[in-house]
């Protein structure tokens, strides 16, 4: 009997030790190398923020992912992870209805305005968690370049700088710019004897696109813009894309979420009505505009437009010569160098 | 909510009715328990426990040259409780429970086909440290997470081991709807693989 009791006590002790091992590790927060996941509950949505890197100086770079409907976690790759996180903490945020965000809300609770308020809610939480003296930089990639200006136009006081990476500050203008950029790129590549059949097909596609906005045709061109990147890579015009993202994201949830949130925003007129071009002058914090020379996803013409219209006195435009829509994947070292240099200058 | 309540009451009435009808055989004789894996192998993995209570059983006897061929059709009440997580992101922790009816066909060799209908289901997510923002007020949420209604259907195969305590295995593909998730309904596909066991006095 005594034997049985002793063996049971042994088992229970082992189980308790096992659980306490895991419960301890979570609380031992290392400010020089943060590895945390927190959620922000705002207007019926629960949105994860994955916080990584060196927060010893309380400098946080908030990453706004692309899409709409991308995923914050997926931005954690290449030199963002290996270099930028060493310099400062990086906050990868799953926006409303994106990635692993969840909640119960209606379609009326989805708008750029509310999503911008979500980002400001994240800042409030980070201040409570890490102190009021925390410093924030905002980086928006692609669709993040729509949400970034929307956020800063609501409140830019909390941010020390804005980094616009191939950002769509003018989604309304994309339909026409796709036609121009695809044709221009096709003409250039045909002149260079690169993938002639493919680029001739692109010219035919552009010729048949209707003058007025049409969602189906918008996506035809959008898909083509990304296919074009593959051809440019094949011909050595841009560098090969690197992506060392680790871990298994919940792929089906992410895809379903992304598709759903994008449909709602498009239905509400994202690519027909939304443009921040005329309001960019109100953004007066230091700004860095980073763009790939061969970007068609958000055509390169927008780089100059963003730079010209931003209201900041401290602004810089940098074009990556061997990149298209994602310079963090095609020229990762130079990308990290530019971002770190900007953050260190204004932190 | 109204629909869920009506379904719940109907299931309760059916349970009570069967208890009355089968008063002469014990609960344990009509019940099998199960434990197994559930998830999608890649990013969502969990453990599930459950019970199946036999409501009706029909035997279809066919005369063959070699002898009788008995095909058994069963209707079983099904109740489950499971916990799953995504080890990479720690963002998919959740407890799920669901109840419904199983139709099962068993051939003389013990090979089984299952069709499962679970109109009652509930998923409770468990989130890590969560802060709620209302205006300028930030507060920490206690027991963060959300509850969702999750009806499901499943189809699968299995094997019955006659007269054994560990009476068989099952492999089901389940399709669950998690609603109201964000601004819609989230479809979830999962694999369920496990073993059934029983505490029957007269095993057959």
Interface residues (C-beta under 8 A of the other chain):
Chain A: X36 X37 X38 X39 X40 X41 X42 X45 X46 X48 X50 X73 X96 X97 X100 X101 X102 X103 X104 X105 X106 X107 X109 X110 X121 X124 X125 X127 X128 X129 X246 X247 X248 X249 X250 X251 X252 X253 X256 X257 X260 X261 X264
Chain B: X40 X42 X43 X44 X86 X88 X89 X90 X91 X92 X125 X127 X128 X129 X130 X131 X132 X133 X136 X138 X141 X144 X146 X148 X180 X181 X182 X183 X184 X186 X187 X188 X189
